[in-house]
Amino acid sequence: MNKHHASPAQSAQSVSEAGTPVDNRPANAGWAALLSGANGVRSLALAGGVVLHAVNVYIATTILPSVVKDIGGIDYYAWNTTLFVAASILGSALSARLLGAAGPRGAYIVATLVFACGALLCAFAPSMPIMLAGRLVQGLGGGFLFALSYAMIRLVFDEALWPRAMALVSGMWGVATLVGPAVGGIFAELGAWRAAFWSLIPVAVLFALLAGVVLPKRRAERSARAPLPLAQLVFLTSAVLAVSAGSVSPSLPWNIAGLGAAVILTALLIGTESRSRHRLLPAGAFSLTSALCALYATMSLLAVAVTSGEIFVPLFLQVLHHQSPLAAGYLAALMAAGWTLGSLASAGASDKGIRRAILAGPILGLAGMVALAILIRSESAGGWLTITPICLALVAIGLGVGLAWPHLLTRVFQVASAGEQDLTAASITTVQLFATALGAALAGMVANLAGLTDPGGSLGTANAATWLFGVFAFAPLFALFAAQRVIRLHGESGPRAQQACTR
């Protein structure tokens, strides 16, 4: 990607689409420009929303084994993630309307309060259905927070800062890897998993207060309020839930029925989207010849690879390698730590470095998934001689995604049509969350079919681990082909894309 340079006519201080001054020159695209002055305050606000969302993800992942022991519901293990992410998709799609109606300040406050209500419901849950309801509400608030963070990047920062801003937002998952597993693991070991959800509520309230202080009350320019693409949203979330419903049963016909329903619903989504005047995704999202389709495909496949392992790794490590909930939570978070490291390391890359980073994502992901399929199934006492190779494989998967992610997202903005910037910003989160939800649902299906619940125990868990990582190794493999197409199409249309996104 060529860096965006200011013309001689540009002033040192430009004005963003939000009507707020951006106090950096395009030529100064370093971390200092992003993290100092007014940009630094805005960065804190955007990053904080992602931290809240991401910390909750790792808390829930870490304490789920303890939750299941207490209130039951092992068959619905993956549904905790699936419903959370499916609701996040709705929050993401609604974020542009929330931003337009309430402004940046009001939108963030509403998002955090919805999130806090979901945490409260989870903390009181006496059974798995109530827990799933709480996760649904949490997901809606989390989707708002996640999408608003990406949407505001384009509004308040100069284009030269986009890759670093993307890396900063993505890097907040690394902060979550330090906090989330610790909170979840400590409470799980104390036998007080409900307190983990209670701890999120004051943090959410504090963030709402911070957003009220540092974010602007409203946007300077109001975009036209387009009708909500309700039919597409119904098809999108129904496809995920169909796979989830199929994954609950170890019966192969039931699983096939769930997959078949998801395929039909996806076809209806594509057909409706292609004919609708009010789209869920930008133009060209489903066109196999477009750069946008290749970008979305690469992002989705990489996200699926991470999600498929991240959900079940704490369970596999506790059952097969006798790790404590705290240790298992931290080890599972190594993928996110690798993602953060990769994002920060590659944010300043240009030209050939970007192409190498995009290709490194699926290559490292494939190597890590194959290694986990071989290593994690063998039961052990949990010594470092056994755990270290597993840790390296987890880091490799996350590192690969992190290297590619900022540049994939930046190119999505670059190839978007001039009149679809808001839709494009929301679509980044929608696509990522859809891939995450689908990956979680499919992971649950594969694990249950492989014996996680029947016969269960160490044997069933070992079989589930082998099949899970073996099957999902195809995700980064296919992502490699999609990434090659991204690079080829960008080489052919890069100048046009750059011109289209220059304001």
Secondary structure, DSSP 8 states (H G I E B T S, - for coil): -------TTS-SSEE-TTS-EE-S-TT--SHHHHHSHHHHHHHHHHHHHHHHHHHHHHHHHHHHHHHHHHH--GGGTTHHHHHHHHHHHHHHHHHHHHHHHHHHHHHHHHHHHHHHHHHHHHHH-SSHHHHHHHHHHHHHHHHHHHHHHHHHHHHHS-GGGHHHHHHHHHHHHHHHHHHHHHHHHHHHHTT-HHHHHHTHHHHHHHHHHHHHHHS-SS-SS--------HHHHHHHHHHHHHHHHHHHS--HHHHHHHHHHHHHHHHHHHHHHHH-SS-SS-TTTT-TTSHHHHHHHHHHHHHHHHHHHHHHHHHHHHHHS---HHHHHHHHTHHHHHHHHHHHHHTT--THHHHHHHHHHHHHHHHHHHHHHHHTTS-----HHHHHHHHHHHHHHHHHHHHHHHHHHHHHHHHS-GGGHHHHHHHHHHHHHHHHHHHHHHHHHHHHHTTTTTT-HHHHHHHHHHHHHHHHTHHHHHHHHHHHHHHHHHHHHHHHHHHHH--
